[in-house]
Amino acid sequence: MATIRGAERDAEWIRAAGWARWLAWASLLWMCAEGAFGLWQGFTVGSISLIGWALGSAVEGLASVIVVWRFTGDRMLSETSERRAQRGVAISFWLIAPYIAVESVRNLLTGARPGTTVIGIALTAAALVLMPLLGWAKRRLGGRLNSRATAGEGTQNYLCAAQSAAVLLTLAVIALWPGGWWLDPAVGLVIAGVAVREGFQAWRGEDCGC
């Protein structure tokens, strides 16, 4: 098993790794709640953008699990584990895209109109505040640790914030103007496309920013 070079295994690096693991756990707890409530409300009102956003929470949760795995035990100092974690985060980006793309196209073709949800609006608004903070912290730690897996998880948080803004706007527009129903599947297609792109960048290791 290849290990991180000695110069990078100082006390500060170990502390940063601990913070990366702690933030991943915190993210995982939030994503579980976000995903559960998001799916509940999305299926209740028939909003594909909200369902896609909630499924994205599951994917982000998987990325958090991968980072926890990466920085636990002997894997903390393993370059091999870092590469595996990086690839795992990349794959997690791709898991969401097919379902969201298919459902978005179906809703555009059938004209399915989602309902409104106050809980969905509140949930996406909360994520819009929290996710950029988590993303900023994780990308800083990714640079300090030279960990593309950690930086990739942070990018997923930024992507979640962007999705939250789009879904929040969509839900608000639909609540005020039912004729804007088409925004819901359109935003779903954008979410699917961005997820595919970010997956390729993470796979190639372009996500570290360090």
N, C-alpha and C positions, 0 to 999 in steps of 0.2 A: 504494500500500500504506500503510494507516494505521499509525502508529508510536506506541509508548508515550511518554507525556509526558516532557519533559526532566527533571523533578524525580525521576522514577522510574528514570532511567538513570544512577545514580551507581555508584561502584565497588562499594559494598556490594550493590546490586541485581545487578550483573554476577556477583559472587561467588556470590550466592544462586542465580542462574540456573545457574551451573556446578555447584553442588551438586545442584540438581534434576536436571540431566542425568546426573550421576555416579550418583545414587541410582537413576535410571531404568535405567541400564545394569546396575547391580548386581542390581536386581529382575529384569531380563530374564534374566540368567544363572541366577538361582535358579529362576525360573518354568519355564525350559526343563528343568532337572533334575527339578523337582517334578512337572511335567506328564508327562514321560516315564515316571518310576517309578510315578506314580499311575495312569496308564492301564494300564501293564503289570500292576500288581497288581489294579486294578479289574476288568479283563477276565479275569484269571486266576481270581479268586474269584467273579466275577459280582456285584460290589457297585456298584449304580447310584449310591449316594451318593459313593463313592470315585471313580468315573468322572466324575461331575458336578463334583466338587471338582478333579479333574485337568484337565478341560476349562476350568474357571474359571481355571486357571493360564495356559492359552493366551490367554484373554481379557485377563487381567491383563498378560501379556506384550505383547499388542497395545497396551494403554494405555501401557505403558512405551515402546514404539516411538514412539507418538504424542508423548509428552513429549520424548523425545530429538529428534524432528523439530522440535518446537516451539521448543526452545532451542538450535538449531544455526544458525550463520550469520546472515544478515540477518533471519531469522524471529524471533530472540531479542527484537527490539524492535518486533515487528509485532502490533498489536491484531487484525488480520484473522487472522493465524496462530493467535492465542490462541483466537478464536471457533471456528475450524475444529478446533483440537485439542480444545476443550471438547465439541463435537458428536461428534467421533470417539470420545472416551472414553465418552460417553453410549451411542453405538451399540454399543460393545464390551460394555457391560453386557447388552444385549438378545440378543447372539448365542448365549449359552449356554442361555437359558430354554426354547425350544421342545423341544429334544432331551431335556433333563432332565425336563420335565413329562410328555412322552409316555412315556418309559421308566419313570418312577415310577408312573404310572397303570397301565401294562401289568404291572409287577411286582406291584402291589397286587392286580390282578384275577386274575393267574395264580398268585399265591402263590410266585413264584420266591424261593428262599432263597439268600442269598449265603454264601460261605465266610468263613473268618477269614484274616487276613494280618498277620503280625508286622511286615513291612516297611511296610505301610500305616499301622499304628499308630505306628511310629517316625517316619515321614514327616510325618504330621499333627501329632504332638507337637512336632516341630522347627518346623513352620510356625506353630504356636500361640505359640511363643516369639518367633520372628523378625518375623512380620508386624505385630504391634502397634508394634514399634519403628520399622519402615519407615513405617507409616501415620502415626505421630506426627510423624516428621521431615518427611514430605512435606506434611502439612497445615500445619505451621508455615511451611515454605517457600512453600506456596501463598498463605498470608496475606501474607507479606513481598513476594511477587512480584505479588500481586493476580491470581493465575493459578488459575482454576477447574479447568483441565486438570490441574495438579499436585495440587491439593487432591482432585480426583476420583480420581486415581490412588491417593492416600493412603487415601481411603475404600474403594477396592477392596481395599487391603491389610487394612483393618479387617474388611471383609466376608470376606476369605479367612481371617482369624483366627477369626471366628465360625463359618464353615463348618468350619474345622479342628477346633474344639472339638466341634461337632455330629457330624462324621464320626468323630472319635476316640471319642466316647462311644458312638456306634452300633457301631463295630467292637468295642469292648470288651464291650458288652452282648451282641452276637451270639456273641462268643467264649465268654462265660460262660453265656449263656442262649439257645440256638438258637430258642426260641419267640418271641424278640423280633425276628425277621426283618423284620417290618413296619415297624420303625423306619427301616430303610434307605431304602425308597421314600418314606416320610413326610418324612424329612429332605431328600430330593431335591426334593420339592414345595416345601418351605420355601425352599430355595436358589433355585429358579426364581422364586418370587414376590418374594423380596428383590432379585434381580437386576433384574427388571422395574421395581420401585419406584425403585431407585437410578439406573437409566437415565433415568427421567423427571426425577428431581431434578437429575441432572447436565445434562440437556438444557436445563432451565429456568435453570440457573446457580445452584442452591440449595446447591451443595456446597463453596463456598469457605471458609466459616467465618472470613472475614477482615473 
